[in-house]
Amino acid sequence: MFRPAINIAELRARARRRLPRLVFDYLDGAAEDELTLHDNRAQFAAWRFCPRMLCDVAERTLSTRWWDRPLAAPLAIAPVGLAGVFWPQADVAVARAARAAGVPYILSTASNSSIETIAREAGGDLWFQLYVINRSIADGLVERAERAGYRTLVLTVDVALGGKRERDLVNGFTQPFKLTPRVLADMIRRPHWLSQNWRGAPPLANLVTIEAPDAESQAALVARRMDASYDWSALQRLRDMWPHRLVVKGLLHPDDVHQAFSLGVDGVVLSNHGGRQLDGAVSALEVLPEISRLRPDNLVLIDGGVRRGADILKAVALGADGVLVGRAVQYGVAAEGETGARRALDILTDEMDRSMALAGVAHISQASPELMRRAAPTAS
Ligand SMILES: Cc1cc2nc3c(=O)[nH]c(=O)nc-3n(C[C@H](O)[C@H](O)[C@H](O)COP(=O)(O)O)c2cc1C
């Protein structure tokens, strides 16, 4: 019998065995020397629990509220573009897994299923992530998201240019695939994937008009050629135009967080984009204590490097309202489709529950910095 994966590392290994190398590297890789990618994990490892004992932890709750909305656990699915290349209809599969787990799903602008398809086929607490390729396309996407019932908009602001992702450059990762002999040889070694995905991902569904795909915008989105002139006044305009919850993703500097909240945004995601943009950027977890000391009234989420349930507990203890989970769930869908995405969410919530019990935390709202210590440097 096929045993369910025990942890996220195992789902990653299974994804690696199923995907051609160029697809796995697109998912797994990051910018330049991948310093920030590795640091995202190292920062979690640098915090240790100083657990409390003899607390009654017989009944535990992971559930929380973001604004007035209840969630089963303090996490949401991070927006991930081109997921259709991991598994057919991966966006729908992950959105359904999120709904089943009672957590929000954030649909990327660069998704392979459209805003409307996800609303119809998955439902749940849907958020839409906006990339601004140009202002008129962005306005159109925002209108569609509102019409389809999305009530939280996430503006990603850390992509003035695409990061230099060297694994993708070496492998020749493009969309649609350019079938060079090397790419073909890579794919032929992965027959299960090939039988389902040989065409690559379907078009970027949000940029397909009734007449035809908008090829130019699709190419800009794949290359992450965004509107690099987007600034605080443009954010103010978006704030004035969007009547529901607005979250800004990709901030790291405390002054930027302060400015975003003073413009009236409802939440921020401290993020370095999973190490895929500015290599050498700090990790969200590193700046979190500094930002939570400002005691913002609004939502503060972090992402980057969440691979264990204990990471979520650490983030909350250090002042975050919760986390976004990127690769951890995508490894699941890439390995086993919707079953794998559900498995990833089960693993994370089960580990989080166990860590809470062992740390003496019955309710997630009781997690506080008092529980955490910096790991002592190990003797070399
Ligand atoms: C394959 C891949 C594609 C991504 N696409 C997007 C995207 O379209 N929009 C966005 O805001 N962030 C995107 N991100 C960044 C994630 O939303 C998130 O910030 C990051 O993955 C968190 O780090 P983690 O993967 O270590 O959890 C992408 C990340 C990956 C791995």
The ligand as a Gaussian input file, in Angstrom:
#p B3LYP/6-31G(d) Opt

LIG

0 1
 C        6.626000      28.469000      -7.950000
 C        6.272000      29.752000      -7.221000
 C        5.483000      30.692000      -7.857000
 C        5.111000      31.864000      -7.181000
 N        4.246000      32.758000      -7.790000
 C        3.838000      33.844000      -7.116000
 C        2.850000      34.700000      -7.667000
 O        2.340000      34.468000      -8.752000
 N        2.488000      35.796000      -6.946000
 C        3.030000      36.082000      -5.717000
 O        2.682000      37.097000      -5.100000
 N        3.937000      35.273000      -5.156000
 C        4.349000      34.153000      -5.818000
 N        5.239000      33.303000      -5.219000
 C        5.701000      33.565000      -3.852000
 C        4.763000      32.930000      -2.822000
 O        3.506000      33.555000      -2.826000
 C        5.330000      33.018000      -1.387000
 O        5.676000      34.347000      -1.090000
 C        6.548000      32.113000      -1.183000
 O        6.428000      30.926000      -1.930000
 C        6.703000      31.790000       0.299000
 O        7.805000      30.978000       0.524000
 P        7.729000      29.368000       0.696000
 O        7.537000      28.834000      -0.698000
 O        9.057000      29.039000       1.267000
 O        6.558000      29.065000       1.596000
 C        5.602000      32.124000      -5.874000
 C        6.402000      31.157000      -5.247000
 C        6.724000      29.977000      -5.896000
 C        7.548000      28.946000      -5.176000

